[in-house]
Amino acid sequence: MKDNTSIYVLSLLLAMTFVGSVSAQRRQVAEWRDGDYVVRRYIIPDDKQHSEVYEIHYAVNSSAADDSGVNGDVMVSLDRFFEELKSDTLRHVKSIAIAGYASPDGTVSFNTELARRRAQQLSTMLAHRYNLRGTDIVITSYVEPWSATTDAIEHSTLSNRGALVNIVNAKEAPMVVDGRLKRDGAAWQYLKSDVLPDMRRAVVTVSYTEDVMQEDMEYSPMELFVEELVVVEEPQKGKDRREHHDNDAHHKHKRDDRRKVIILNEWEGVIYDAGASGDCCAVEYCYMNNDKSKRKNLHK
């Protein structure tokens, strides 16, 4: 029979360990007061990997990536992604990988070099375009095998689909398969126009992590305390010294007995004037770090 008490205690300990781990990792980036609450903003690191994948296509036998035409929309998306990375402090790029591909038609040596050049030249272009100098970009290259055309052939309207699938999957040298396919005019035309162009490509994969923004609110009523207000007024010209003295005494009395500063916090306070007028008192909201104020009357 299971001990439910032990299970509960174990679950509680695991939960406390998790919360403690998260709290230790999170970093406070801002704090402000909202009425009777203190709001704190934290950033919590998240190691979960995300990725964005972009595919660039090439003309036959070419390693120059055209940023218009068929690649126009892809380059717009790439531009937007890297522009957002500059302003998004929560995203952190972990790696960039570029894989260059060549279609199987032609000689193996030429295709191998072509696939490598596609990856290399695209890497150089992106580093310059997005100021990625110093970023580690991993480059790989591949020549697609003829067997990669199997699915396209099976879903085509060619009458001899079965025979063609046997040809592309035969254990023969790529150039031998190339020659046999070219002898079938309809099959070769289909492969040349509908299948092989999609294999002439490079794939860009950007892997990144994205931190989490969290806000906590803590109930913390503001404690009010009274501090004497210092009132400074220049005496008016044309008055005698006695009148100056009386005004100073009046101001001192006002300073001592009537007007008080109530400091709310380090950012704001209020000036309380008990003798402002008749049956009401005046309260002036002061912003401690600048000269802005807003005054309103509060009836007793």
Long-range contacts (C-beta under 8 A, 24 or more apart in sequence): 26-214, 33-222, 33-265, 33-267, 34-217, 36-219, 36-220, 36-221, 36-222, 37-217, 37-218, 37-219, 37-220, 38-217, 38-218, 38-220, 39-215, 39-216, 39-217, 39-218, 40-215, 40-216, 40-218, 41-213, 41-214, 41-215, 42-213, 42-214, 42-215, 42-216, 43-90, 43-211, 43-212, 43-213, 43-214, 44-211, 44-212, 44-213, 44-214, 45-209, 45-211, 46-209, 46-210, 46-211, 46-212, 47-209, 48-209, 48-210, 49-94, 49-207, 49-208, 49-209, 50-207, 50-208, 50-209, 50-210, 51-205, 51-206, 51-207, 51-208, 52-81, 52-205, 52-206, 52-208, 53-203, 53-204, 53-205, 53-206, 54-78, 54-203, 54-204, 54-206, 55-201, 55-202, 55-203, 55-204, 56-122, 56-201, 56-202, 56-203, 56-204, 57-197, 57-198, 57-200, 57-201, 58-118, 58-200, 58-201, 58-202, 59-200, 60-103, 60-196, 60-197, 60-200, 61-106, 61-114, 62-200, 63-114, 63-117, 63-118, 63-121, 64-121, 65-118, 65-121, 65-122, 65-125, 65-202, 78-126, 78-204, 79-129, 81-206, 82-130, 85-208, 90-210, 90-211, 90-212, 90-213, 91-208, 91-209, 91-210, 91-211, 92-208, 92-209, 92-210, 92-211, 93-135, 93-206, 93-207, 93-208, 94-207, 94-208, 94-209, 95-136, 95-138, 95-206, 95-207, 96-126, 96-132, 96-135, 96-136, 96-137, 96-138, 96-204, 96-205, 96-206, 96-207, 97-137, 97-138, 97-139, 97-140, 97-204, 97-205, 97-207, 98-122, 98-123, 98-126, 98-137, 98-138, 98-139, 98-140, 98-202, 98-203, 98-204, 98-205, 99-139, 99-140, 99-141, 99-142, 99-202, 99-203, 99-205, 100-139, 100-140, 100-141, 100-142, 100-202, 101-141, 101-142, 101-143, 101-144, 101-199, 101-200, 101-201, 101-202, 101-203, 102-141, 102-142, 102-143, 102-144, 102-199, 102-200, 103-144, 103-196, 103-197, 103-199, 103-200, 104-143, 104-144, 104-145, 104-146, 104-148, 104-149, 104-174, 104-177, 104-178, 104-196, 104-199, 105-178, 105-191, 105-192, 105-196, 106-178, 107-175, 108-143, 108-174, 108-175, 111-143, 112-141, 112-143, 115-141, 115-142, 115-143, 116-141, 118-201, 118-202, 119-202, 122-202, 122-204, 126-204, 144-199, 145-174, 146-174, 146-177, 146-178, 146-181, 148-199, 149-191, 149-195, 149-196, 152-191, 152-194, 152-195, 153-187, 153-191, 153-195, 156-190, 156-194, 158-186, 158-187, 158-190, 160-184, 160-187, 222-264, 222-265, 224-262, 224-263, 224-264, 225-262, 225-263, 226-260, 226-261, 226-262, 227-260, 227-261, 227-262, 227-263, 228-255, 228-256, 228-260, 228-261, 229-255, 229-259, 229-260, 229-261, 229-271, 230-255, 231-255, 231-259, 261-286, 263-288
